[in-house]
Structures are given as structure tokens and as C-alpha cells.
Amino acid sequence: MATEYGRGYGLGDGPGPHGRAGERRHRLPAGLRAPFEARSLRELGYVLLGLPVGILLFTYAVTMVSLGAGLLVTFLGVPVLAAALAGCRGFGTLERTRARGLLGLRVADPEPLRMKKNGAMAWMGAVLKSGTSWRALLYALLHFPWAVFSFAVAVTVWTWGWAMLTYPLWFWVFPLYAGQGGLQLYGDETHQVYLDNPFEITVTALVGLLFALAAPWIVRALTMVDRVLVHGLLGPSRLVKRVVELESDRGAVVDTAAADLRRIERDLHDGAQARLVNLAMDLGLAKEKLKEDPRAAARMVDEAHGEVKTALRELRDLARGIHPAVLTDRGLDAALSSVASRCTVPVRVEVDLTERPAPAIEGIAYFTVSELLQNVSKHARATSAAVEVWRVENRLMLQVVDDGVGGADISAGSGLAGLAERLDAVDGILVVDSPAGGPTRVTAELPWRSAHP
């Protein structure tokens, strides 16, 4: 059934709240409803708060750093400078919180201070050596001029836009209280131009409408710079992110290796080991009956011979699952052709490689295709499939295509998700394109490392 294929691959029951069926439909286009959306108001609030926060942060940073730098001729300069950087780190936490609450920008906390020893001296050394501290100081210095600019632009476009849009409602203020016909557009000693007739009032309101509609998008563009500043200067560095990724990948590799070892142990215990135990018992009984009943002993030896063949076949399959000899001896083309021959549907294999990759990459590519072809056999209900392997610069590309019922989904914690984690552990990528009704196209990308660098 198609539902079985989808369930095996992690297909959901239907479009959820984030799918098309759950999308909220608006009667007004985005350009007309933007001035009234909560997001636009939050972004405006972020820009308006940015000026007082920027003034406070800039004043603190310049004052404390200048004081600390001036006192470096004495020992007092070091703790003052450390306190300045620590304060900037604290302001960085405040800014990440403000960006998360008003802009929806989630920035991970930077790496904590690493102190080899306890004590004030160790703390001051850790603060001064931390790149996070100096990036927070740089943020304090750069944010202030940008906050002044963005505040001025945001207040101008918002106030002028709404003031001009509502001009037909309050233009009477000028002739009644100011003694002039309307809003003055131009004036000198001899000539004045006022927006006082119906046509000019209407044009003013239309121009104000354009400003009012454009103001949210202008403010949104201004906050993009704030997003870059917060993400680039107040978040973890690229090196720390890479270390975290490598630690996560190492954990995935360790878990995968442990799972493989448990699988091999289980297969040996339940399969070949049990058969060999039975074989030893049968041979012992045959040895005892050899003198008393040679025919029965011969029959038992014949049965034991069959058990030996079965055990050898199981051990051969287990060894092939660990690392097939054909992969080591003849490479991916022959190994993948062998896997394809065991698939339940006809599989076309095309390997376009001028040289062999490193054994580790070659092994991962082999097991990736093997796992995908097993999915085709078990779930796809396909009539044919194809495997293609090629190289693009420093990447090894794998693609498995079948004409089955589709519905494969990598996001539902299925076997494909585990395969993606394995590839991610070596900086690989797995992309699944499987619309309902098929076909299914799974593309894997691995880093290329030559077998003979």
C-alpha cells in the first residue's frame, strides 16, 4: 500500500499546521497589511529602543575602556579593563534577549569563559583573552552610530507618512490657529506655497499613504543590519560552531559504531554461533554412534555438513555487511552492481569515476546506496530503479531513483533520518525528493578524498 511506503519513510498523515492546508490566508496583500502587523510594530519598537540602549552601551564602553587604558600604567588598569569587557558581555546578553523578543532572532549564547584556575586573576585573564568580550566591545562601538541613523530614519518615515496620510483630517488647524491656509510647502520673503485646496490635500494624503505603506519595509531593512550585528558579534564564533558540530558528529559516529557492533554481536549469537554449537553437538553424537551405528553416524555427519554450509553462508553475509571483499578488490562499480543484483526490482547502475575515493568514503557510499536500495525493495512498490555515482570537484555525488509510490520524508525520524545523521558526521548531505505518487529521488553528497593523495 502507498501508506505503508510513506509510513516506512516517515511520511506524515497529512498537511499539518505548517503545511499548505494550515497556512493562514489573508484577504489583504502583504503590502497593505504590513503597517498594522504585530511584526512591524515590534521592529519599530526595536529601532526606537535601540537609541537609548545604544547611548547607554556606547557611553559605558568608551568610558570604561578609556579609563582602563589610561590606568594600564598601574595595576588598576587591568581589572578596570576586564570589568569593561565583562560589562559589554552582559550588555550582549541583553541585546540577544531584545533581538529574540522583538525581532524573533534566536542567536546561541557564545562560548563561556574558560578558566584553568579559580580566582580573580584567572577571571581577569579569561575575560581579556576571550574573543567574545572583544566582539561585544566592538558591537557597543558600532551599534551607537547605526542606532542614531536607524532611529532618525524610522521616526521620520513613520511620522511623516501618517501625518501626511491624515492631513485631510487636521489641515483646518492652520487657518484656524496659525493664520495660514495650510501646510507650507515653500516660502520666502515674497512668495509662499500652501497645501490648502482639495486637490493638493488629496495629493498630500496619497503621498502620505505611500510613505505609510513603505515605512514598515524601510524599518525592516534597517533591522536587517541589526540582525547581522547581533548574529555576527554577539553569537558564538565560527570556530566554536565548528567545534560543536564536530563534537555532535563524533557522538553520532560513536553511537553508529556501537549500534553496528551490537548488531554484529546479535547476528553472530543468534545465527552462526548457534549453528556452530549445534554442529559441535551433532558431531559429538556422530562420533559416539560411529562404532554402534555407522549408517546413523554417516547421516548425522551429512546433516552436520549442511549446517556447516549454512553457517558459512551466514558468516559470508555478515562479512559482506561489515565490508564486502568486492568493494576492496574492485571498487564501487562492482560492489554496487552486486548490491543491485540482490534488489527485488531491476536496477541500472552507472558509476562515472576516473579514480577511487578513499576507503572510508568508498565504504560510506556503498552502505548508503545499499540502505537506499533496501528501502526500495521493502517500501517503494517500484518496477525499476537507477543508481548513479559521479564526482563534482571535491564532492562525491550519489543518486538513487525509483518509480515507486513516493511519500519518502526525511523529517519524521525514519531510517532516512538515521542515514542523514551518518552522512552529516562526515560533512555529507542527504536530500530527498519524493512527492506523493512518485517518483522518489534521493541524492547523497560526500566529501571527496582520493585513495592516493
C-alpha positions as CSV (number, residue, x, y, z in Angstrom):
1,M,0.0,0.0,0.0
2,A,1.1,3.6,-0.5
3,T,0.5,4.3,3.1
4,E,3.0,1.6,4.1
5,Y,5.7,3.2,1.9
6,G,5.0,6.6,3.4
7,R,5.0,5.3,6.9
8,G,8.2,3.4,6.4
9,Y,9.9,6.5,5.1
10,G,8.4,8.8,7.7
11,L,5.5,10.3,5.8
12,G,3.0,12.3,7.9
13,D,-0.7,11.7,7.9
14,G,-1.3,14.9,6.1
15,P,-0.5,18.6,5.9
16,G,0.0,19.9,9.4
17,P,-0.2,23.4,10.8
18,H,2.9,24.4,8.9
19,G,1.8,22.9,5.6
20,R,-0.3,24.4,2.9
21,A,-3.5,23.3,4.4
22,G,-2.6,25.0,7.7
23,E,-1.4,28.3,6.2
24,R,-3.4,31.3,7.3
25,R,-4.9,33.1,4.4
26,H,-5.2,36.9,4.4
27,R,-7.6,38.9,2.4
28,L,-5.2,41.9,2.1
29,P,-1.9,41.6,0.4
30,A,1.3,41.9,2.5
31,G,2.0,45.4,1.3
32,L,-1.3,46.8,2.6
33,R,-1.4,44.9,6.0
34,A,2.2,45.5,6.9
35,P,1.7,48.8,8.8
36,F,-0.8,47.1,11.1
37,E,1.0,43.8,11.6
38,A,2.5,43.0,15.0
39,R,5.8,42.2,13.4
40,S,6.1,45.7,12.0
41,L,5.3,47.2,15.4
42,R,7.8,45.0,17.1
43,E,10.5,46.0,14.6
44,L,9.7,49.7,15.1
45,G,9.9,49.2,18.9
46,Y,13.3,47.6,18.4
47,V,14.6,50.6,16.5
48,L,13.1,53.1,18.9
49,L,14.6,51.3,21.9
50,G,17.9,50.9,20.1
51,L,18.8,54.6,20.5
52,P,18.7,54.8,24.4
53,V,20.3,51.4,24.6
54,G,23.0,52.4,22.1
55,I,23.7,55.6,24.0
56,L,24.0,53.7,27.3
57,L,26.2,51.0,25.9
58,F,28.4,53.3,23.9
59,T,28.9,55.6,26.9
60,Y,29.7,52.7,29.2
61,A,32.1,51.1,26.8
62,V,34.0,54.3,25.9
63,T,34.2,55.5,29.5
64,M,35.4,52.2,31.0
65,V,37.8,51.3,28.2
66,S,39.3,54.7,28.2
67,L,39.7,54.6,32.0
68,G,41.2,51.2,31.9
69,A,43.6,52.1,29.1
70,G,44.7,55.2,31.0
71,L,45.3,53.2,34.1
72,L,47.3,50.5,32.4
73,V,50.5,52.2,33.6
74,T,49.4,51.0,37.0
75,F,48.0,47.6,38.0
76,L,44.5,49.1,38.3
77,G,44.1,49.3,34.6
78,V,43.8,45.5,34.2
79,P,40.8,45.0,36.5
80,V,39.1,48.1,35.1
81,L,39.6,46.9,31.5
82,A,38.4,43.4,32.5
83,A,35.3,44.9,34.1
84,A,34.6,47.0,31.0
85,L,34.7,43.9,28.8
86,A,32.6,41.9,31.3
87,G,30.0,44.6,31.2
88,C,30.0,44.6,27.4
89,R,29.4,40.8,27.6
90,G,26.4,41.5,29.9
91,F,25.0,44.1,27.5
92,G,25.5,41.5,24.8
93,T,23.2,39.1,26.7
94,L,20.6,42.0,26.9
95,E,20.8,42.7,23.2
96,R,20.4,39.0,22.3
97,T,17.3,38.9,24.5
98,R,16.0,42.1,22.9
99,A,16.6,40.8,19.4
100,R,14.9,37.5,20.3
101,G,11.8,39.2,21.8
102,L,11.3,41.9,19.2
103,L,12.9,40.6,16.0
104,G,12.4,36.8,16.5
105,L,16.2,36.4,16.0
106,R,17.5,33.4,18.0
107,V,21.2,33.6,18.5
108,A,23.0,31.0,20.5
109,D,25.0,32.1,23.6
110,P,28.7,32.5,22.9
111,E,31.3,30.3,24.5
112,P,31.6,30.8,28.2
113,L,34.8,31.9,29.9
114,R,37.4,29.2,30.2
115,M,39.4,29.5,33.4
116,K,42.1,26.9,34.2
117,K,42.2,28.1,37.8
118,N,39.8,29.8,40.2
119,G,40.4,33.3,41.5
120,A,40.2,37.0,40.4
121,M,43.4,36.9,38.4
122,A,42.3,33.8,36.4
123,W,38.9,35.5,35.8
124,M,40.5,38.7,34.5
125,G,42.8,36.8,32.2
126,A,39.9,34.7,30.8
127,V,37.9,37.9,30.1
128,L,40.8,39.7,28.4
129,K,41.7,36.6,26.3
130,S,38.1,35.8,25.2
131,G,37.2,36.8,21.7
132,T,33.6,37.1,22.8
133,S,34.5,40.0,25.1
134,W,36.2,42.0,22.3
135,R,33.4,41.3,19.9
136,A,30.9,42.6,22.4
137,L,33.0,45.8,22.8
138,L,33.1,46.2,19.0
139,Y,29.3,45.8,19.0
140,A,29.0,48.6,21.5
141,L,31.1,50.9,19.4
142,L,29.4,50.1,16.1
143,H,25.8,49.9,17.3
144,F,25.6,53.5,18.5
145,P,26.1,55.4,15.2
146,W,23.8,52.9,13.5
147,A,21.2,53.2,16.2
148,V,21.2,57.0,15.7
149,F,20.8,56.7,11.9
150,S,18.1,54.0,12.0
151,F,16.2,55.9,14.8
152,A,16.2,59.1,12.7
153,V,15.1,57.3,9.5
154,A,12.4,55.2,11.2
155,V,10.8,58.1,13.1
156,T,10.9,60.3,10.0
157,V,9.2,57.9,7.6
158,W,6.6,56.8,10.2
159,T,5.6,60.2,11.4
160,W,5.6,61.9,8.1
161,G,3.8,59.1,6.4
162,W,0.9,59.0,8.9
163,A,0.9,62.8,9.3
164,M,0.5,63.3,5.5
165,L,-2.0,60.5,5.2
166,T,-4.2,62.0,7.9
167,Y,-3.7,65.6,6.6
168,P,-7.3,65.9,5.4
169,L,-8.4,65.4,9.0
170,W,-6.3,68.1,10.6
171,F,-5.4,70.7,7.9
172,W,-8.0,73.0,9.5
173,V,-5.6,73.7,12.3
174,F,-3.6,76.0,10.1
175,P,-6.2,78.6,9.1
176,L,-7.9,78.4,12.5
177,Y,-4.9,78.7,14.8
178,A,-1.8,79.5,12.6
179,G,-3.3,82.2,10.4
180,Q,-2.2,80.5,7.1
181,G,-4.1,78.4,4.5
182,G,-2.5,75.1,5.3
183,L,0.8,73.2,5.5
184,Q,3.5,75.3,4.0
185,L,5.3,73.6,1.1
186,Y,7.6,76.5,0.1
187,G,8.1,80.1,1.3
188,D,10.4,83.1,1.0
189,E,10.0,86.9,1.6
190,T,7.7,87.4,-1.4
191,H,6.1,84.1,-2.1
192,Q,4.5,81.2,-0.1
193,V,3.0,78.0,-1.3
194,Y,0.5,76.2,1.0
195,L,-1.3,72.9,0.6
196,D,-4.7,74.3,1.0
197,N,-7.0,73.3,-1.9
198,P,-8.8,70.0,-2.2
199,F,-6.5,68.7,-5.0
200,E,-3.3,69.5,-3.0
201,I,-4.8,68.0,0.1
202,T,-5.7,64.8,-1.8
203,V,-2.2,64.5,-3.3
204,T,-0.7,65.0,0.1
205,A,-2.8,62.2,1.5
206,L,-1.8,59.9,-1.3
207,V,1.9,60.6,-0.9
208,G,1.4,60.0,2.8
209,L,-0.2,56.7,2.0
210,L,2.8,55.6,0.0
211,F,5.1,56.6,2.9
212,A,2.9,54.8,5.4
213,L,3.0,51.6,3.3
214,A,6.7,51.8,2.7
215,A,7.7,52.7,6.3
216,P,7.4,49.1,7.7
217,W,9.6,47.8,4.9
218,I,12.1,50.5,5.4
219,V,12.3,49.7,9.1
220,R,12.6,46.0,8.3
221,A,15.5,46.7,6.0
222,L,17.1,48.7,8.8
223,T,16.7,45.9,11.3
224,M,18.5,43.5,8.9
225,V,21.7,45.4,9.7
226,D,20.9,44.9,13.4
227,R,20.4,41.2,12.8
228,V,23.8,41.0,11.1
229,L,25.5,42.9,14.0
230,V,23.8,40.7,16.7
231,H,24.4,37.5,14.9
232,G,28.0,38.2,13.9
233,L,29.3,40.0,17.0
234,L,27.2,38.7,19.9
235,G,26.8,35.0,18.9
236,P,29.4,32.2,19.0
237,S,32.3,32.4,16.7
238,R,32.5,30.2,13.6
239,L,35.3,28.2,15.2
240,V,33.2,27.4,18.2
241,K,30.3,26.5,16.0
242,R,32.5,24.1,14.1
243,V,33.8,22.6,17.3
244,V,30.2,22.0,18.4
245,E,29.3,20.4,15.1
246,L,32.4,18.2,15.2
247,E,31.5,17.1,18.8
248,S,28.0,16.3,17.7
249,D,29.3,14.4,14.6
250,R,31.7,12.5,16.8
251,G,28.8,11.5,19.1
252,A,26.8,10.3,16.1
253,V,29.8,8.3,14.8
254,V,30.3,6.7,18.2
255,D,26.6,5.8,18.5
256,T,26.6,4.4,15.0
257,A,29.6,2.3,15.6
258,A,28.2,1.0,18.9
259,A,24.9,0.1,17.2
260,D,26.8,-1.7,14.4
261,L,28.8,-3.7,17.0
262,R,25.6,-4.7,18.8
263,R,24.0,-5.8,15.5
264,I,27.1,-7.9,14.6
265,E,27.2,-9.4,18.1
266,R,23.4,-10.2,17.8
267,D,23.8,-11.7,14.4
268,L,26.7,-13.9,15.5
269,H,25.0,-15.0,18.7
270,D,21.6,-15.8,17.1
271,G,22.9,-17.1,13.7
272,A,26.3,-18.6,13.1
273,Q,27.3,-19.1,16.7
274,A,24.1,-21.1,17.5
275,R,24.6,-23.2,14.3
276,L,28.2,-23.9,15.2
277,V,27.1,-25.0,18.7
278,N,24.5,-27.4,17.3
279,L,27.2,-28.6,14.8
280,A,29.6,-29.5,17.6
281,M,26.8,-31.4,19.4
282,D,25.8,-33.3,16.3
283,L,29.4,-34.2,15.5
284,G,29.9,-35.4,19.1
285,L,26.8,-37.6,18.8
286,A,28.0,-38.9,15.5
287,K,31.4,-39.8,17.0
288,E,29.6,-41.8,19.7
289,K,27.4,-43.6,17.2
290,L,30.2,-44.3,14.7
291,K,31.0,-47.8,16.1
292,E,27.5,-48.8,17.1
293,D,25.5,-47.5,14.1
294,P,27.8,-46.3,11.2
295,R,24.8,-45.5,9.0
296,A,23.2,-43.2,11.6
297,A,26.6,-41.6,12.2
298,A,27.0,-41.0,8.5
299,R,23.5,-39.5,8.3
300,M,24.4,-37.2,11.2
301,V,27.7,-36.2,9.6
302,D,25.8,-35.4,6.4
303,E,23.4,-33.2,8.3
304,A,26.3,-31.5,10.0
305,H,27.8,-30.8,6.6
306,G,24.6,-29.0,5.6
307,E,24.8,-27.0,8.8
308,V,28.4,-26.0,8.0
309,K,27.3,-24.7,4.6
310,T,24.5,-22.7,6.2
311,A,26.9,-21.2,8.8
312,L,29.4,-20.3,6.2
313,R,26.8,-18.6,4.2
314,E,25.6,-16.6,7.2
315,L,29.2,-15.6,8.0
316,R,29.8,-14.6,4.4
317,D,26.7,-12.4,4.5
318,L,27.8,-10.9,7.9
319,A,31.2,-10.2,6.5
320,R,29.7,-8.6,3.4
321,G,27.6,-6.4,5.8
322,I,30.8,-5.3,7.6
323,H,32.9,-4.6,4.5
324,P,32.4,-6.6,1.3
325,A,35.5,-8.0,-0.3
326,V,34.4,-7.0,-3.8
327,L,34.4,-3.3,-2.6
328,T,38.0,-3.6,-1.5
329,D,39.2,-5.6,-4.6
330,R,37.2,-4.0,-7.4
331,G,35.7,-0.7,-6.2
332,L,32.3,0.9,-6.2
333,D,31.2,-0.1,-9.6
334,A,31.4,-3.8,-9.0
335,A,30.2,-3.6,-5.4
336,L,27.1,-1.5,-6.3
337,S,26.3,-3.9,-9.1
338,S,26.5,-6.7,-6.6
339,V,24.0,-4.9,-4.3
340,A,21.8,-4.1,-7.2
341,S,21.6,-7.7,-8.3
342,R,20.1,-8.6,-4.9
343,C,17.3,-5.9,-5.2
344,T,13.8,-7.0,-5.8
345,V,13.5,-4.8,-8.9
346,P,15.7,-4.2,-11.9
347,V,18.4,-1.6,-11.1
348,R,20.5,0.3,-13.5
349,V,24.0,1.2,-12.1
350,E,26.2,3.9,-13.6
351,V,29.5,4.8,-11.9
352,D,31.4,7.6,-13.6
353,L,34.7,7.9,-11.6
354,T,38.2,8.2,-13.0
355,E,39.8,7.2,-9.7
356,R,38.7,5.6,-6.5
357,P,37.9,7.6,-3.4
358,A,39.4,7.0,0.0
359,P,38.4,3.7,1.5
360,A,36.4,5.4,4.3
361,I,34.4,7.5,1.8
362,E,34.0,4.5,-0.5
363,G,32.6,2.4,2.3
364,I,30.1,5.1,3.3
365,A,29.0,5.5,-0.3
366,Y,28.5,1.7,-0.6
367,F,26.4,1.4,2.6
368,T,24.4,4.5,1.7
369,V,23.3,3.0,-1.7
370,S,22.8,-0.4,-0.1
371,E,20.4,1.1,2.5
372,L,18.5,3.1,-0.1
373,L,18.1,0.0,-2.3
374,Q,16.8,-1.9,0.7
375,N,14.2,0.8,1.2
376,V,13.2,0.5,-2.5
377,S,12.8,-3.3,-2.0
378,K,10.8,-3.0,1.2
379,H,8.6,0.1,0.7
380,A,8.7,1.6,-2.8
381,R,6.5,-0.8,-4.8
382,A,8.6,0.2,-7.7
383,T,9.1,-1.6,-11.0
384,S,12.6,-0.2,-11.7
385,A,15.4,1.9,-10.1
386,A,18.6,3.5,-11.0
387,V,21.9,4.3,-9.2
388,E,24.2,7.0,-10.4
389,V,27.6,7.9,-8.9
390,W,29.8,10.7,-10.1
391,R,32.2,13.3,-8.9
392,V,31.8,17.1,-8.9
393,E,35.0,18.9,-7.9
394,N,35.7,17.9,-4.3
395,R,32.4,16.1,-3.7
396,L,31.2,12.6,-4.4
397,M,27.6,12.5,-5.6
398,L,25.2,9.5,-5.2
399,Q,21.7,9.4,-6.6
400,V,19.1,6.6,-6.2
401,V,15.9,7.0,-8.2
402,D,12.9,4.7,-8.3
403,D,9.4,4.8,-9.9
404,G,7.5,3.8,-6.8
405,V,4.7,5.4,-4.9
406,G,6.7,8.2,-3.3
407,G,6.0,9.7,0.0
408,A,9.5,9.4,1.5
409,D,10.1,12.0,4.2
410,I,13.4,12.6,6.0
411,S,12.0,14.8,8.7
412,A,9.9,12.2,10.5
413,G,12.6,10.3,12.3
414,S,12.7,7.4,9.9
415,G,15.5,5.3,8.6
416,L,16.3,8.1,6.2
417,A,16.9,10.4,9.2
418,G,19.4,8.0,10.6
419,L,21.2,7.8,7.2
420,A,21.3,11.6,7.1
421,E,22.9,11.7,10.5
422,R,25.6,9.2,9.4
423,L,26.3,11.3,6.3
424,D,26.3,14.5,8.4
425,A,29.0,13.0,10.6
426,V,31.5,13.2,7.7
427,D,30.2,16.6,6.3
428,G,27.8,14.8,3.9
429,I,24.3,15.8,2.8
430,L,21.2,13.8,2.1
431,V,18.4,15.3,0.0
432,V,15.1,13.5,-0.6
433,D,12.6,14.5,-3.3
434,S,9.6,12.2,-3.1
435,P,6.2,13.6,-3.9
436,A,3.1,11.5,-3.3
437,G,2.7,9.2,-6.2
438,G,6.4,9.2,-7.0
439,P,9.0,9.1,-8.3
440,T,11.5,9.2,-5.4
441,R,14.9,10.7,-6.0
442,V,17.4,10.5,-3.1
443,T,20.7,12.4,-3.6
444,A,23.6,12.0,-1.3
445,E,26.7,14.2,-1.2
446,L,30.0,13.2,0.4
447,P,33.4,15.0,0.6
448,W,35.9,13.6,-1.9
449,R,39.1,12.3,-0.6
450,S,41.3,10.5,-3.1
451,A,42.6,7.0,-2.3
452,H,46.1,8.0,-3.4
453,P,46.6,11.7,-2.5
